[in-house]
Amino acid sequence: MQLEIRNYYEVLLLELLSDEGLLDELPSYYLADLCCITLNQLPVRYIRHLVDTYFFEDYNELQQMKDEIQTALEKSRAFLKESNHLKESQ
């Protein structure tokens, strides 16, 4: 049995990365690390049908979620940059 559920924060994060052109620009190994680190800073919000979520979501709540993602993404990029810098200096 396969359930059709997903974390809405994943959907929004991938939309943000796509909108910024990062999905095509960054290497896949970096994107995977970036997404994992970013999502680990965020709560989960499981959804079943994306179309239902778009229909029932509150604009203010959606904006708050996007702001949370942006903040977590910035922290993740800084973390990866620092990690890479530390590896290069060793």
N, CA, C and O atoms as CSV, one atom per row, in Angstrom:
chain,resi,resn,atom,element,x,y,z
A,1,MET,N,N,0.838,-1.181,0.000
A,1,MET,CA,C,0.000,0.000,0.000
A,1,MET,C,C,0.880,1.240,0.000
A,1,MET,O,O,1.769,1.377,0.840
A,2,GLN,N,N,0.637,2.121,-0.922
A,2,GLN,CA,C,1.405,3.349,-1.007
A,2,GLN,C,C,0.484,4.538,-0.730
A,2,GLN,O,O,-0.537,4.717,-1.393
A,3,LEU,N,N,0.863,5.339,0.257
A,3,LEU,CA,C,0.074,6.503,0.614
A,3,LEU,C,C,0.575,7.730,-0.133
A,3,LEU,O,O,1.775,7.897,-0.347
A,4,GLU,N,N,-0.341,8.566,-0.515
A,4,GLU,CA,C,-0.005,9.808,-1.206
A,4,GLU,C,C,0.032,10.949,-0.200
A,4,GLU,O,O,-0.889,11.763,-0.146
A,5,ILE,N,N,1.083,11.010,0.587
A,5,ILE,CA,C,1.242,12.104,1.546
A,5,ILE,C,C,2.616,12.717,1.342
A,5,ILE,O,O,3.554,12.056,0.895
A,6,ARG,N,N,2.714,13.993,1.679
A,6,ARG,CA,C,4.002,14.690,1.565
A,6,ARG,C,C,4.043,15.859,2.530
A,6,ARG,O,O,3.018,16.319,3.034
A,7,ASN,N,N,5.225,16.312,2.763
A,7,ASN,CA,C,5.442,17.449,3.644
A,7,ASN,C,C,5.290,18.726,2.805
A,7,ASN,O,O,6.018,18.929,1.834
A,8,TYR,N,N,4.353,19.568,3.185
A,8,TYR,CA,C,4.086,20.788,2.422
A,8,TYR,C,C,5.299,21.718,2.404
A,8,TYR,O,O,5.502,22.451,1.436
A,9,TYR,N,N,6.105,21.694,3.466
A,9,TYR,CA,C,7.310,22.517,3.479
A,9,TYR,C,C,8.279,22.097,2.370
A,9,TYR,O,O,8.987,22.940,1.819
A,10,GLU,N,N,8.317,20.805,2.039
A,10,GLU,CA,C,9.163,20.344,0.931
A,10,GLU,C,C,8.692,20.965,-0.378
A,10,GLU,O,O,9.494,21.442,-1.181
A,11,VAL,N,N,7.392,20.952,-0.576
A,11,VAL,CA,C,6.814,21.512,-1.799
A,11,VAL,C,C,7.171,22.994,-1.918
A,11,VAL,O,O,7.623,23.452,-2.967
A,12,LEU,N,N,6.963,23.730,-0.837
A,12,LEU,CA,C,7.241,25.173,-0.866
A,12,LEU,C,C,8.729,25.458,-1.034
A,12,LEU,O,O,9.103,26.399,-1.733
A,13,LEU,N,N,9.580,24.655,-0.400
A,13,LEU,CA,C,11.025,24.846,-0.548
A,13,LEU,C,C,11.447,24.616,-1.993
A,13,LEU,O,O,12.211,25.408,-2.545
A,14,LEU,N,N,10.969,23.556,-2.607
A,14,LEU,CA,C,11.329,23.282,-4.003
A,14,LEU,C,C,10.796,24.357,-4.942
A,14,LEU,O,O,11.448,24.694,-5.929
A,15,GLU,N,N,9.623,24.896,-4.647
A,15,GLU,CA,C,9.094,26.008,-5.447
A,15,GLU,C,C,10.000,27.227,-5.330
A,15,GLU,O,O,10.287,27.887,-6.329
A,16,LEU,N,N,10.449,27.528,-4.116
A,16,LEU,CA,C,11.329,28.666,-3.893
A,16,LEU,C,C,12.653,28.480,-4.631
A,16,LEU,O,O,13.136,29.401,-5.290
A,17,LEU,N,N,13.233,27.295,-4.520
A,17,LEU,CA,C,14.496,27.021,-5.207
A,17,LEU,C,C,14.339,27.112,-6.720
A,17,LEU,O,O,15.232,27.590,-7.419
A,18,SER,N,N,13.207,26.653,-7.213
A,18,SER,CA,C,12.925,26.741,-8.646
A,18,SER,C,C,12.759,28.195,-9.083
A,18,SER,O,O,13.315,28.612,-10.099
A,19,ASP,N,N,11.990,28.962,-8.309
A,19,ASP,CA,C,11.765,30.374,-8.636
A,19,ASP,C,C,13.076,31.159,-8.675
A,19,ASP,O,O,13.235,32.077,-9.479
A,20,GLU,N,N,14.003,30.793,-7.807
A,20,GLU,CA,C,15.300,31.481,-7.767
A,20,GLU,C,C,16.288,30.916,-8.785
A,20,GLU,O,O,17.412,31.406,-8.885
A,21,GLY,N,N,15.889,29.896,-9.539
A,21,GLY,CA,C,16.748,29.299,-10.552
A,21,GLY,C,C,17.824,28.391,-9.990
A,21,GLY,O,O,18.736,27.990,-10.714
A,22,LEU,N,N,17.734,28.062,-8.719
A,22,LEU,CA,C,18.785,27.274,-8.076
A,22,LEU,C,C,18.711,25.794,-8.413
A,22,LEU,O,O,19.727,25.101,-8.340
A,23,LEU,N,N,17.539,25.290,-8.781
A,23,LEU,CA,C,17.429,23.873,-9.119
A,23,LEU,C,C,18.269,23.526,-10.348
A,23,LEU,O,O,18.792,22.417,-10.454
A,24,ASP,N,N,18.392,24.463,-11.260
A,24,ASP,CA,C,19.182,24.232,-12.468
A,24,ASP,C,C,20.639,24.663,-12.294
A,24,ASP,O,O,21.529,24.172,-12.988
A,25,GLU,N,N,20.866,25.574,-11.373
A,25,GLU,CA,C,22.187,26.180,-11.212
A,25,GLU,C,C,23.123,25.367,-10.312
A,25,GLU,O,O,24.314,25.252,-10.598
A,26,LEU,N,N,22.590,24.809,-9.236
A,26,LEU,CA,C,23.424,24.149,-8.233
A,26,LEU,C,C,23.545,22.653,-8.497
A,26,LEU,O,O,22.617,22.046,-9.030
A,27,PRO,N,N,24.682,22.048,-8.129
A,27,PRO,CA,C,24.845,20.596,-8.296
A,27,PRO,C,C,23.861,19.824,-7.411
A,27,PRO,O,O,23.470,20.297,-6.345
A,28,SER,N,N,23.475,18.652,-7.859
A,28,SER,CA,C,22.456,17.873,-7.154
A,28,SER,C,C,22.896,17.478,-5.745
A,28,SER,O,O,22.069,17.456,-4.834
A,29,TYR,N,N,24.175,17.166,-5.545
A,29,TYR,CA,C,24.629,16.793,-4.195
A,29,TYR,C,C,24.501,17.975,-3.236
A,29,TYR,O,O,24.158,17.790,-2.068
A,30,TYR,N,N,24.775,19.182,-3.719
A,30,TYR,CA,C,24.652,20.379,-2.886
A,30,TYR,C,C,23.181,20.665,-2.587
A,30,TYR,O,O,22.828,20.995,-1.454
A,31,LEU,N,N,22.321,20.538,-3.608
A,31,LEU,CA,C,20.887,20.766,-3.407
A,31,LEU,C,C,20.306,19.792,-2.389
A,31,LEU,O,O,19.486,20.174,-1.554
A,32,ALA,N,N,20.731,18.537,-2.460
A,32,ALA,CA,C,20.229,17.541,-1.508
A,32,ALA,C,C,20.618,17.930,-0.085
A,32,ALA,O,O,19.786,17.895,0.821
A,33,ASP,N,N,21.884,18.301,0.112
A,33,ASP,CA,C,22.324,18.740,1.441
A,33,ASP,C,C,21.578,19.990,1.885
A,33,ASP,O,O,21.137,20.085,3.030
A,34,LEU,N,N,21.443,20.937,0.982
A,34,LEU,CA,C,20.766,22.193,1.290
A,34,LEU,C,C,19.313,21.948,1.701
A,34,LEU,O,O,18.840,22.525,2.680
A,35,CYS,N,N,18.615,21.108,0.967
A,35,CYS,CA,C,17.211,20.810,1.291
A,35,CYS,C,C,17.102,20.099,2.632
A,35,CYS,O,O,16.249,20.448,3.448
A,36,CYS,N,N,17.952,19.109,2.871
A,36,CYS,CA,C,17.879,18.372,4.141
A,36,CYS,C,C,18.152,19.291,5.327
A,36,CYS,O,O,17.424,19.257,6.319
A,37,ILE,N,N,19.177,20.098,5.233
A,37,ILE,CA,C,19.529,20.988,6.339
A,37,ILE,C,C,18.422,22.021,6.562
A,37,ILE,O,O,18.079,22.335,7.702
A,38,THR,N,N,17.877,22.535,5.490
A,38,THR,CA,C,16.796,23.521,5.589
A,38,THR,C,C,15.550,22.896,6.205
A,38,THR,O,O,14.971,23.456,7.136
A,39,LEU,N,N,15.138,21.751,5.699
A,39,LEU,CA,C,13.915,21.111,6.191
A,39,LEU,C,C,14.040,20.647,7.636
A,39,LEU,O,O,13.042,20.600,8.355
A,40,ASN,N,N,15.235,20.308,8.067
A,40,ASN,CA,C,15.425,19.891,9.462
A,40,ASN,C,C,15.237,21.044,10.442
A,40,ASN,O,O,15.083,20.809,11.640
A,41,GLN,N,N,15.248,22.269,9.966
A,41,GLN,CA,C,15.015,23.434,10.820
A,41,GLN,C,C,13.532,23.805,10.909
A,41,GLN,O,O,13.147,24.653,11.714
A,42,LEU,N,N,12.716,23.175,10.088
A,42,LEU,CA,C,11.311,23.561,9.953
A,42,LEU,C,C,10.383,22.501,10.533
A,42,LEU,O,O,10.743,21.327,10.614
A,43,PRO,N,N,9.186,22.924,10.934
A,43,PRO,CA,C,8.202,21.921,11.359
A,43,PRO,C,C,7.711,21.142,10.132
A,43,PRO,O,O,8.001,21.523,8.998
A,44,VAL,N,N,6.995,20.093,10.351
A,44,VAL,CA,C,6.402,19.358,9.229
A,44,VAL,C,C,4.920,19.672,9.147
A,44,VAL,O,O,4.253,19.918,10.152
A,45,ARG,N,N,4.439,19.656,7.941
A,45,ARG,CA,C,3.005,19.847,7.713
A,45,ARG,C,C,2.629,18.901,6.583
A,45,ARG,O,O,2.815,19.200,5.404
A,46,TYR,N,N,2.105,17.774,6.969
A,46,TYR,CA,C,1.778,16.763,5.978
A,46,TYR,C,C,0.473,17.092,5.279
A,46,TYR,O,O,-0.494,17.553,5.887
A,47,ILE,N,N,0.481,16.838,3.982
A,47,ILE,CA,C,-0.700,17.067,3.160
A,47,ILE,C,C,-0.948,15.821,2.322
A,47,ILE,O,O,-0.052,15.008,2.092
A,48,ARG,N,N,-2.154,15.704,1.888
A,48,ARG,CA,C,-2.502,14.573,1.041
A,48,ARG,C,C,-2.635,14.999,-0.414
A,48,ARG,O,O,-2.089,14.355,-1.310
A,49,HIS,N,N,-3.357,16.078,-0.643
A,49,HIS,CA,C,-3.569,16.568,-2.008
A,49,HIS,C,C,-3.137,18.022,-2.083
A,49,HIS,O,O,-3.662,18.873,-1.366
A,50,LEU,N,N,-2.202,18.294,-2.934
A,50,LEU,CA,C,-1.684,19.646,-3.070
A,50,LEU,C,C,-2.773,20.625,-3.506
A,50,LEU,O,O,-2.817,21.758,-3.025
A,51,VAL,N,N,-3.632,20.205,-4.393
A,51,VAL,CA,C,-4.680,21.093,-4.884
A,51,VAL,C,C,-5.620,21.525,-3.749
A,51,VAL,O,O,-6.076,22.668,-3.724
A,52,ASP,N,N,-5.906,20.623,-2.822
A,52,ASP,CA,C,-6.746,20.987,-1.680
A,52,ASP,C,C,-6.055,22.009,-0.799
A,52,ASP,O,O,-6.695,22.916,-0.268
A,53,THR,N,N,-4.770,21.864,-0.648
A,53,THR,CA,C,-4.002,22.794,0.179
A,53,THR,C,C,-4.051,24.195,-0.418
A,53,THR,O,O,-4.241,25.174,0.304
A,54,TYR,N,N,-3.882,24.294,-1.728
A,54,TYR,CA,C,-3.946,25.604,-2.377
A,54,TYR,C,C,-5.325,26.234,-2.205
A,54,TYR,O,O,-5.434,27.452,-2.059
A,55,PHE,N,N,-6.360,25.432,-2.220
A,55,PHE,CA,C,-7.716,25.941,-2.123
A,55,PHE,C,C,-8.050,26.427,-0.713
A,55,PHE,O,O,-8.710,27.453,-0.548
A,56,PHE,N,N,-7.595,25.693,0.303
A,56,PHE,CA,C,-7.993,25.982,1.677
A,56,PHE,C,C,-6.986,26.804,2.473
A,56,PHE,O,O,-7.281,27.217,3.594
A,57,GLU,N,N,-5.807,27.046,1.915
A,57,GLU,CA,C,-4.789,27.714,2.719
A,57,GLU,C,C,-5.101,29.197,2.932
A,57,GLU,O,O,-5.714,29.857,2.092
A,58,ASP,N,N,-4.663,29.681,4.064
A,58,ASP,CA,C,-4.806,31.079,4.433
A,58,ASP,C,C,-3.567,31.831,3.925
A,58,ASP,O,O,-2.441,31.373,4.117
A,59,TYR,N,N,-3.778,32.977,3.281
A,59,TYR,CA,C,-2.659,33.724,2.708
A,59,TYR,C,C,-1.617,34.084,3.767
A,59,TYR,O,O,-0.418,33.939,3.526
A,60,ASN,N,N,-2.058,34.547,4.927
A,60,ASN,CA,C,-1.112,34.942,5.982
A,60,ASN,C,C,-0.301,33.753,6.476
A,60,ASN,O,O,0.897,33.873,6.732
A,61,GLU,N,N,-0.957,32.607,6.609
A,61,GLU,CA,C,-0.253,31.399,7.043
A,61,GLU,C,C,0.764,30.971,5.991
A,61,GLU,O,O,1.886,30.591,6.327
A,62,LEU,N,N,0.379,31.030,4.733
A,62,LEU,CA,C,1.296,30.680,3.649
A,62,LEU,C,C,2.497,31.613,3.643
A,62,LEU,O,O,3.631,31.161,3.485
A,63,GLN,N,N,2.263,32.900,3.810
A,63,GLN,CA,C,3.367,33.866,3.825
A,63,GLN,C,C,4.303,33.604,5.000
A,63,GLN,O,O,5.521,33.714,4.863
A,64,GLN,N,N,3.741,33.263,6.142
A,64,GLN,CA,C,4.565,32.943,7.311
A,64,GLN,C,C,5.429,31.705,7.038
A,64,GLN,O,O,6.607,31.673,7.396
A,65,MET,N,N,4.842,30.698,6.408
A,65,MET,CA,C,5.601,29.492,6.076
A,65,MET,C,C,6.731,29.821,5.102
A,65,MET,O,O,7.848,29.328,5.258
A,66,LYS,N,N,6.450,30.640,4.113
A,66,LYS,CA,C,7.485,31.027,3.143
A,66,LYS,C,C,8.603,31.822,3.819
A,66,LYS,O,O,9.776,31.652,3.487
A,67,ASP,N,N,8.241,32.685,4.760
A,67,ASP,CA,C,9.248,33.441,5.510
A,67,ASP,C,C,10.123,32.508,6.338
A,67,ASP,O,O,11.340,32.679,6.404
A,68,GLU,N,N,9.487,31.510,6.975
A,68,GLU,CA,C,10.242,30.527,7.758
A,68,GLU,C,C,11.215,29.761,6.869
A,68,GLU,O,O,12.357,29.512,7.255
A,69,ILE,N,N,10.760,29.392,5.685
A,69,ILE,CA,C,11.614,28.663,4.742
A,69,ILE,C,C,12.777,29.531,4.309
A,69,ILE,O,O,13.916,29.064,4.267
A,70,GLN,N,N,12.508,30.792,3.985
A,70,GLN,CA,C,13.573,31.698,3.545
A,70,GLN,C,C,14.633,31.861,4.633
A,70,GLN,O,O,15.828,31.832,4.341
A,71,THR,N,N,14.210,32.030,5.868
A,71,THR,CA,C,15.150,32.171,6.983
A,71,THR,C,C,15.977,30.901,7.150
A,71,THR,O,O,17.197,30.971,7.297
A,72,ALA,N,N,15.324,29.745,7.129
A,72,ALA,CA,C,16.032,28.468,7.276
A,72,ALA,C,C,16.983,28.241,6.109
A,72,ALA,O,O,18.080,27.714,6.295
A,73,LEU,N,N,16.574,28.633,4.913
A,73,LEU,CA,C,17.412,28.470,3.729
A,73,LEU,C,C,18.676,29.324,3.831
A,73,LEU,O,O,19.768,28.866,3.497
A,74,GLU,N,N,18.525,30.546,4.285
A,74,GLU,CA,C,19.692,31.423,4.453
A,74,GLU,C,C,20.666,30.846,5.480
A,74,GLU,O,O,21.879,30.877,5.271
A,75,LYS,N,N,20.141,30.321,6.584
A,75,LYS,CA,C,21.000,29.697,7.599
A,75,LYS,C,C,21.709,28.471,7.031
A,75,LYS,O,O,22.885,28.240,7.309
A,76,SER,N,N,20.991,27.696,6.243
A,76,SER,CA,C,21.561,26.482,5.659
A,76,SER,C,C,22.674,26.809,4.676
A,76,SER,O,O,23.714,26.150,4.663
A,77,ARG,N,N,22.456,27.818,3.863
A,77,ARG,CA,C,23.498,28.216,2.905
A,77,ARG,C,C,24.739,28.711,3.631
A,77,ARG,O,O,25.860,28.407,3.223
A,78,ALA,N,N,24.549,29.469,4.701
A,78,ALA,CA,C,25.690,29.943,5.493
A,78,ALA,C,C,26.416,28.769,6.140
A,78,ALA,O,O,27.646,28.737,6.178
A,79,PHE,N,N,25.650,27.802,6.649
A,79,PHE,CA,C,26.249,26.623,7.268
A,79,PHE,C,C,27.076,25.836,6.253
A,79,PHE,O,O,28.205,25.438,6.542
A,80,LEU,N,N,26.515,25.612,5.066
A,80,LEU,CA,C,27.238,24.862,4.040
A,80,LEU,C,C,28.465,25.620,3.552
A,80,LEU,O,O,29.503,25.018,3.277
A,81,LYS,N,N,28.349,26.916,3.447
A,81,LYS,CA,C,29.494,27.726,3.031
A,81,LYS,C,C,30.606,27.619,4.066
A,81,LYS,O,O,31.773,27.455,3.709
A,82,GLU,N,N,30.254,27.710,5.339
A,82,GLU,CA,C,31.243,27.600,6.418
A,82,GLU,C,C,31.847,26.200,6.456
A,82,GLU,O,O,33.057,26.053,6.627
A,83,SER,N,N,31.024,25.183,6.299
A,83,SER,CA,C,31.512,23.802,6.285
A,83,SER,C,C,32.494,23.583,5.148
A,83,SER,O,O,33.538,22.956,5.327
A,84,ASN,N,N,32.156,24.099,3.993
A,84,ASN,CA,C,33.029,23.956,2.825
A,84,ASN,C,C,34.328,24.720,3.040
A,84,ASN,O,O,35.400,24.247,2.664
A,85,HIS,N,N,34.233,25.886,3.636
A,85,HIS,CA,C,35.429,26.687,3.909
A,85,HIS,C,C,36.338,25.957,4.900
A,85,HIS,O,O,37.559,25.960,4.743
A,86,LEU,N,N,35.746,25.335,5.912
A,86,LEU,CA,C,36.545,24.585,6.883
A,86,LEU,C,C,37.227,23.392,6.237
A,86,LEU,O,O,38.383,23.100,6.545
A,87,LYS,N,N,36.526,22.694,5.341
A,87,LYS,CA,C,37.129,21.549,4.646
A,87,LYS,C,C,38.291,21.992,3.779
A,87,LYS,O,O,39.325,21.327,3.731
A,88,GLU,N,N,38.123,23.118,3.093
A,88,GLU,CA,C,39.176,23.617,2.185
A,88,GLU,C,C,40.406,24.070,2.966
A,88,GLU,O,O,41.521,23.977,2.452
A,89,SER,N,N,40.233,24.553,4.184
A,89,SER,CA,C,41.358,25.064,4.946
A,89,SER,C,C,42.150,23.955,5.651
A,89,SER,O,O,43.230,24.209,6.184
A,90,GLN,N,N,41.621,22.739,5.655
A,90,GLN,CA,C,42.315,21.642,6.321
A,90,GLN,C,C,43.319,20.970,5.431
A,90,GLN,O,O,43.984,20.025,5.854
